[in-house]
Amino acid sequence: MTMALCALADTVPCPCGCASASVVHVGNGQELLRCRQCSLLARAKMPTEEEAVSFYRDDYWVHFRMEQIGRGRANVYVQALSWLTDRHPAAGMLVDVGCGGGAFLRHCRERGWSAIGFDPSVQAVAYAREHGLEAYAEKWPPCSLPDESADAVTLINVLDHLRDPFGVLGEAWRILRPGGVLYIRVPNGPVHMNLKRALNSIGLGQLAVFHLYGFSRDAFLHHLPRLGFTSVAVRMAMPSQEDEYGRTEGVRPIFRRILKLADRMGYRLFRIFGLDQKAWAPAIEVMACKASLGTTR
């Protein structure tokens, strides 16, 4: 009876809305929820909507400006658009959600796409517009674009930051034309959860990346089809070519460099042996399509 009560106490509804979740203790007093059906991870304590919006509207650009506009992710953008173009060869209307200062928008425009972006930060959007890009300071969703008006929607290191990721994906489905493609890149939730557990034991848990949600290959394969997407493919994502974080002195930058080196070596080895589809890396990328023929969710 006691064991049953303890198990019940550690079971709560999952934020995905599809099943219950168990409580996972990752050390340092931190708790995550893990869905019993799809393996989605989520923070046990979420910020309020106002707290989340105000941080990305007012503070994110100030603290992470170089991460958004520096050259560190140039190879990531090349890789993302290359895979996207394989799925949708004709350049059309691309919508970048959480566009920041517009680095990916610029890359897409240079390659023939009509690209527009949305971001809650007025400062980030102003920077993008100063560089001739079309960007709007709007929280997403809702999106001001009409139904079936976009050929591609991209969310690069964005989806796991959002309080309602499934609402965001539903809005992406709405504005995509039949045959349009969805591209997502996020940290690999289970990898970073286990890394956080290990690093918390030595006081370096902040080096693991966990925002509000932790997505896995299984979570995407479960949720994207139920949201109306087909041809879902998940694979390990290329590490960024440079690290725009950790430029201070001390132990943490050293550990960051070690982890970054291990990430690059692991990526190369998995690609050599054809294991990239296993999506075991610290970051994963996803491609999916909205069915060409009329379908409903």
N, C-alpha and C positions, 0 to 999 in steps of 0.2 A: 504493500500500500504506500509506504513512504517513497519508494523508488518511483512509483507511478505518479505521485504528487509532484516530485521533483521534475520528472520529465514533462509533466503538464505545465509546470511553472516556467519551463524553458521553451515553450512553444507559443508562438504568437502569429497573427496573420502576416503573410509576406506582403511587402509593398507592391509586388507584381499583381496581386489580386487573384491569383490562380490557385494558391495553396497556402499551407501554414509554413512557418519558418522556425528554425531552431536558433537559439542564441549561441554565438561563438565568442569566447573570450580570447582576445589576442594580446593580453598583457597590458600593464600600465593603466589598469582600470577601464580599458576600451572594450566595447562590445559591438559586434556586428550581427546582423541577421542573415541566415542562409536558407534560401527556399528549399523545401524538401522535394519539390518537383523539378525545378529548372536550374537549381544551383546558383541563382542570382544572389549576390551579396549586397547588403545595404547597411548604412549606419543605423544603429539602434536609436540614436537620438539625432533627429534631423533639425536643421535650422528652420525657422519660420520662413514663409514666402518672402516677407519683407527683408529679413536678414540676408537671404540668399540673393535677392535682386539687388539690394543696396551694395553688397560686396562687389559683385561683378559690374555694377554700374559706376561705382565711385572709387573702388580700391584696386581692382585687379590690374588695370592698366598701369597704375602707379608702381606696383610691386613687380609686375612681370612684363613690362614693356619690351625688353630686349628678347625675351622668349617669343614674343609675338612678331617682332619685326626684324630680328637678327637673321643671320645666315645659317644658324644651327639646324633648322628644319628644312633647308632647301632640298635635300635629297628625299625627305619624306613627301614633300609636295610633288616632286617629279614621279616618285613611285605611285602615289595615289592617283594622279591624273593618267599615268600610263595604264594602270589596271582599269580605270574607269573608261578610258578610250577603247580598250579591248572589248568592253561590254557594249559601249555606245559609240561607234566610230565617227558618227556625224556630230561635229561640234554644234551645240545648241545653247539653250538657256540653262545655266548652272546657278544654283542657290547655295551659298556657303553659310551655314548656321554657326554663329559664334565666330565671325570672320576676323575679330580683332582689328589689327592695323592693316589688314588686307593683303598680306604676303601671298596667300594662296590665290586670292582673286587676281592679283597681278600675273601670277604664273599662268592661270587659266586664260586670261585676256590675251596674253602674248601668244597663246596657242590656238586662238580663233574662237574661243568660247565667249558668249555673251554672259558675263558673270556678275552677279549682284550678291551682296552680303548683308547679314543682319547681326547686330551685336548690341547689348544693352548699354555699353560704354559710349557716352557722347565723345569722350576724348579719343578713343580708338577709332571711331567712325570719322571724326574730324581729320585724323591723320590719314586715313584711307582716302578721303575725298580730296585732301590736299595733293595727293599723288594721282589724281585723275580717275579714281575708282568709284563705282556706284555702291554705296553702302548706306544703311539706315539704322539709326539708333532706336531699335525696337526690341522689346522682350518677345521671345518666340517660344511657344505659341501665345496668342494667335498670330498667324501670318497674314499680311495684307494682300498677298497675291491671290488671284482667282484659282478655282479648281483647274487641274490639268494644264498648268501653264509652264511647268519646268520639265526639262529633260534629265536633269540630275540634281540631287540634293546631297551635300556633303556635311559631315559632322566630324571634324578632326580634333580629337582630344577635347570633346565638348560634352558628349552624352552623359558621362558619369558625373558631371558637375551639377546636373539639373534635378530639381526636386520631382519633376514629373516626366521622366524620359519616355514613357509610353505615350503620353499626350504629344510629345515632340515627334515621335515616330509616326503617330497617326496623322499629324499635320503634314509631315513629309509625304505620306501616301496620298493625301488629299491634293496637294499641288502638283504631284508628278503626273505627267502624261502616261497613258498606257505604253509600256515598253521602256519607261524611264528607269533610271538606276539610282540606287541609294548606296553611298559609301560612308562607312563609319570606321574610325580608328579610336581605340580606347586602351588604357592599361588593362592587362589581363588580371581580373579580380582575384582568382585563387592564388596565382603566383605572388601577388603583392600582399595578400592576407598572410600567407605562410612566411614571407620575408619579414613582414611587420612583427609577427610573433617572435621570430628569431632575433631580430634587431632590437626589439623592446627589452630583451634580456640584458643587453649591453648599453642601453640608453640611447640607441640610434634609430628608434622606430620611425622617426620622421623621414628617413631616407626612403621608406617604402611609400608608394604612391597610392593613396586611397582617398577619394573625394567623398561623394555621397553614395555612389553605387559601385559595385564591382561586377563587371560583366565577364562571362566566360563563353567559350565556344558553345557549350550546351545551352546556355541561356539564349543566345542569338538563334540557334537552330530551333529552339522551342517557340520563342516569341514572334520572330519576324513572320513566319508563315501564318500565325493566327491573326496578325495585323494586316494581312493581305499581300505580303511579299512572296515572291517565288525565286527559284534559282539562287538560294542562299549559299554563299561560299565564305568560309572563315579560314584565315591562315595567319601565321605569325607575321608581325609587322617589322619592317626594316628599322633598326635603331637610328635616331637622328645623328647626323654627322658630327655635331658639336653639342656640348652641354652648356646651356646658357645659365644654369643654376650653379650654386656652390662655389662662387668666386671669392669667398672669404677664406681666412686662415683657420687652421685648426684641424681636428681629426675628421670631421664630416666631409670636407672636400676630398680627402684622401680616399675614404670609403666610397664616395660617389664615383671617383675615377676607377676604382677597382671594379665596382658593379657595372659601370659603363663598358669597361673592357671585356668583362665576362659576357655581357649582353651581345656585343659585336661578335665575339668568338663563337658563342652559341648559335647566333643567327647564321653565320657562314657554314658551320658544321651541319646544322639541320637542313639547310638548303642543299648542301652537297649530297646528303644521304636521302633527300626527298621526303623529309619529315616536316616540312613547313606547314602542311595541312593539319598537323596535330595541334597546332596553335599552343605550344608549350612556352612560348617566349614571354618576356615581361610586357609586351604590347601586342595586340592583335588587330587585324583589319578585316572588315566585312564588306561584301558586295552582295546586293540583292536587287531584284527587278520588280516593278509593278507589272502584272500580267498584261500582255498585249491585247488580249480580248477582254471584253467587259466582264469584270469580276467585282464582287462586293466582299467586304470583310464580314 
